[in-house]
Amino acid sequence: MKSGLPDFNGTLYQMLLAAARDAVGLAYCPYSNFPVGAALLTYDGRIYKGANFETVTFTQTKHAEEVALLAAFSDEVFVRAQRAGVDRLHTFEALAVFVPKKLGLMPCGNCCATLAEVFRDQFIIAITGPGNADFEVVRFNALAPYLMHREDVLESARPES
Ligand SMILES: [Zn+2]
């Protein structure tokens, strides 16, 4: 859709929400028993799933959103996007998150900091219930408006003239 909001009830977004629900089944969370599923929608309509992967060290635990991003990265999503003339900040359209034990939960601060490398005004969708229409949408910039971005660092790292 070129103007306005995408059709969140349309087939593509319903597939994205279904993928986030489905991803929960992939979660490896023996310590928290708090499964999280995530799904990323790319510019070209592909969907990548992720689930949390915990380790006994806890600090090495990977969140569902990170796993989905790394799945897309490993599948060369940025290579394809670059070839298609799509820049890094427009490679993804949306991220859906499903936390069955805490419906409506949005990505945590750590995940937002990771997503900020490739997200700006993408849609973040939290599933809030069992139905297809049970979800909440927020723009990434509204969810995490004060994050440090790549541009901030690169700009200040330039030599002064
Ligand atoms: Zn997180």
Boltz pocket constraint, residues with backbone or C-beta under 6 A from the ligand:
constraints:
  - pocket:
      binder: B
      contacts: [[A, 63], [A, 64], [A, 65], [A, 107], [A, 108], [A, 109], [A, 110], [A, 111], [A, 112]]
      max_distance: 6.0
